[in-house]
Amino acid sequence: MTKQAVTLVVNTAPYQVWVSPEDMLHDVLHDQLGLSEVRYGCGEGVCGTCTVLLDGEPVSACLLLAVQAAGHEITTLRDLMGADGSLHPLQERILAHGATQCGFCTPGLIMTAYSLVRRGGQPSRAEIRSELVGNLCRCTGYSKYVDAIADYAGREADGVS
């Protein structure tokens, strides 16, 4: 197949990449741009491991063609961190609540939770659980993740972060 140049805006920076029509966004982000936080899981859009934000909404990067992402803002976990490498307040809450175990699912789960809280308001525990339905974690029972996300949402609502 013939490759074409596509400009992707990833974490506010433009990148020109050469892609084939069948190249998935995950492969371009991970393999071409070296964004290791965009993890490969199931390749079928079931596990949520490769979740990124596309114009602020969570999507499975393994299901989206790279050419479809052109003209959209793509956000990965790396963009949430401070310029000095400091953790985002949501990451801090997840660590404080001991929510992670192996951490493989964590980047996708954080992106989903971040999107939920950015939509405004303070989601209930049931709303948080519902939002996380597309993010599979084999290590935890999700309770500590829900606690951490609820804590973060409360702090955001109070202006504490």
GUPA-81400 format. One line per 4 residues: number of its first residue (from 1); for each residue x, z, y of C-alpha. Coordinates in nm, 4 decimals. Layout:
BEGIN
NUM) X/Z/Y ~ ...
//
This chain:
BEGIN
1) 0.0000/0.0000/0.0000 ~ 0.1066/-0.0629/0.3541 ~ 0.1957/0.2403/0.5572 ~ 0.0820/0.2813/0.9134
5) 0.1950/0.5021/1.1988 ~ -0.0503/0.7793/1.2814 ~ -0.0194/1.0458/1.5483 ~ -0.1301/1.3892/1.4381
9) -0.1551/1.6819/1.6784 ~ -0.0458/1.9822/1.4751 ~ -0.0206/2.3257/1.6331 ~ -0.0517/2.1607/1.9766
13) 0.2487/1.9284/1.9188 ~ 0.2117/1.5543/1.8547 ~ 0.3827/1.4076/1.5478 ~ 0.4066/1.0429/1.4587
17) 0.3994/1.0057/1.0808 ~ 0.3914/0.7060/0.8503 ~ 0.1093/0.7322/0.5999 ~ -0.0597/0.5230/0.3367
21) -0.4386/0.5026/0.3526 ~ -0.4658/0.7347/0.0503 ~ -0.2264/1.0064/0.1761 ~ -0.3960/1.3429/0.1982
25) -0.3499/1.5637/0.5038 ~ -0.2046/1.8419/0.2897 ~ 0.0775/1.6202/0.1660 ~ 0.1654/1.5041/0.5170
29) 0.1609/1.8566/0.6615 ~ 0.3520/2.0159/0.3748 ~ 0.5864/1.7418/0.2599 ~ 0.6508/1.5346/0.5727
33) 0.6249/1.8001/0.8425 ~ 0.7601/2.0891/0.6324 ~ 0.4719/2.3264/0.7023 ~ 0.5095/2.5436/0.3935
37) 0.2185/2.7665/0.4949 ~ -0.0150/2.4803/0.3984 ~ -0.0073/2.5533/0.0278 ~ -0.1122/2.3319/-0.2594
41) -0.3627/2.4942/-0.4915 ~ -0.6300/2.3094/-0.6823 ~ -0.6224/1.9695/-0.5123 ~ -1.0029/1.9597/-0.5409
45) -1.1201/2.1600/-0.2391 ~ -1.2237/2.4573/-0.4507 ~ -0.9616/2.7271/-0.3885 ~ -0.9132/2.7260/-0.0090
49) -0.5378/2.7692/-0.0377 ~ -0.4696/2.4643/0.1809 ~ -0.7203/2.5580/0.4520 ~ -0.6278/2.4505/0.8038
53) -0.8409/2.4256/1.1150 ~ -0.9555/2.0835/1.2276 ~ -1.0868/2.1105/1.5823 ~ -1.1262/2.4834/1.5185
57) -1.3226/2.4546/1.1936 ~ -1.1778/2.5335/0.8494 ~ -1.1205/2.2344/0.6211 ~ -0.9439/2.1828/0.2901
61) -0.6379/1.9745/0.3732 ~ -0.6303/1.8502/0.0135 ~ -0.9625/1.6700/0.0655 ~ -0.8995/1.5115/0.4036
65) -0.7149/1.1850/0.4392 ~ -0.4331/1.2044/0.6922 ~ -0.5732/0.9017/0.8775 ~ -0.9023/1.0898/0.9218
69) -0.7192/1.3693/1.1053 ~ -0.5797/1.1392/1.3730 ~ -0.7344/1.2231/1.7091 ~ -0.8175/1.5788/1.6029
73) -0.6428/1.9102/1.6674 ~ -0.4943/2.0545/1.3482 ~ -0.4038/2.4230/1.3413 ~ -0.2031/2.5977/1.0711
77) -0.1094/2.9614/1.0275 ~ 0.2193/2.8964/1.2078 ~ 0.0317/2.8378/1.5335 ~ -0.1200/3.1869/1.5250
81) 0.2192/3.3562/1.5322 ~ 0.3861/3.4505/1.8570 ~ 0.6636/3.2376/2.0075 ~ 0.9074/3.5096/1.9022
85) 0.7808/3.4967/1.5428 ~ 0.5653/3.8052/1.5830 ~ 0.2606/3.8363/1.3624 ~ -0.0874/3.7570/1.4849
89) -0.3132/4.0656/1.5158 ~ -0.5191/3.9420/1.2179 ~ -0.2036/3.9301/1.0063 ~ -0.1155/4.2803/1.1246
93) -0.4596/4.4086/1.0203 ~ -0.4247/4.2452/0.6791 ~ -0.0900/4.4176/0.6277 ~ -0.2198/4.7502/0.7610
97) -0.5078/4.7426/0.5126 ~ -0.2816/4.6415/0.2216 ~ -0.4997/4.3378/0.1566 ~ -0.2402/4.1039/0.0082
101) -0.0810/4.1167/-0.3296 ~ 0.0943/3.7929/-0.4231 ~ 0.0044/3.6360/-0.0858 ~ -0.0436/3.2811/-0.2150
105) -0.4019/3.2543/-0.0875 ~ -0.3353/3.4426/0.2352 ~ -0.2593/3.1554/0.4791 ~ -0.5831/2.9715/0.3944
109) -0.7825/3.2935/0.3929 ~ -0.6448/3.3921/0.7350 ~ -0.7352/3.0544/0.8829 ~ -1.0918/3.0869/0.7540
113) -1.1249/3.4429/0.8869 ~ -0.9691/3.3513/1.2213 ~ -1.2211/3.0709/1.2664 ~ -1.5084/3.3057/1.1850
117) -1.4018/3.5670/1.4408 ~ -1.3303/3.3035/1.7086 ~ -1.6914/3.1891/1.6888 ~ -1.7784/3.5148/1.8603
121) -1.9581/3.8326/1.7874 ~ -1.8683/4.0832/1.5257 ~ -1.9532/3.9503/1.1789 ~ -2.1049/4.1849/0.9255
125) -1.9280/4.2543/0.5978 ~ -2.1812/4.0250/0.4278 ~ -2.1039/3.7455/0.6763 ~ -1.7314/3.7891/0.6182
129) -1.7790/3.7744/0.2400 ~ -1.9975/3.4660/0.2764 ~ -1.7362/3.2924/0.4908 ~ -1.4631/3.3666/0.2365
133) -1.6560/3.2137/-0.0544 ~ -1.4341/2.9045/-0.0419 ~ -1.1090/3.1044/-0.0544 ~ -1.0193/3.2167/-0.4034
137) -0.7914/3.5123/-0.4600 ~ -0.6997/3.6002/-0.8164 ~ -0.5215/3.9255/-0.7294 ~ -0.7690/4.1270/-0.5242
141) -1.1355/4.2137/-0.5189 ~ -1.1545/4.0989/-0.1551 ~ -1.2582/4.4460/-0.0330 ~ -0.9345/4.5097/0.1537
145) -0.9466/4.1595/0.3040 ~ -1.3011/4.2260/0.4226 ~ -1.1907/4.5635/0.5649 ~ -0.9001/4.3992/0.7493
149) -1.1116/4.1163/0.8898 ~ -1.3849/4.3567/1.0007 ~ -1.1206/4.5757/1.1665 ~ -0.9706/4.2735/1.3442
153) -1.3137/4.1488/1.4557 ~ -1.3972/4.4945/1.5906 ~ -1.0729/4.5119/1.7831 ~ -1.1322/4.1619/1.9249
157) -1.4848/4.2594/2.0299 ~ -1.3450/4.5712/2.1981 ~ -1.0598/4.3769/2.3589 ~ -0.8012/4.5836/2.1709
161) -0.6352/4.3355/1.9297
//
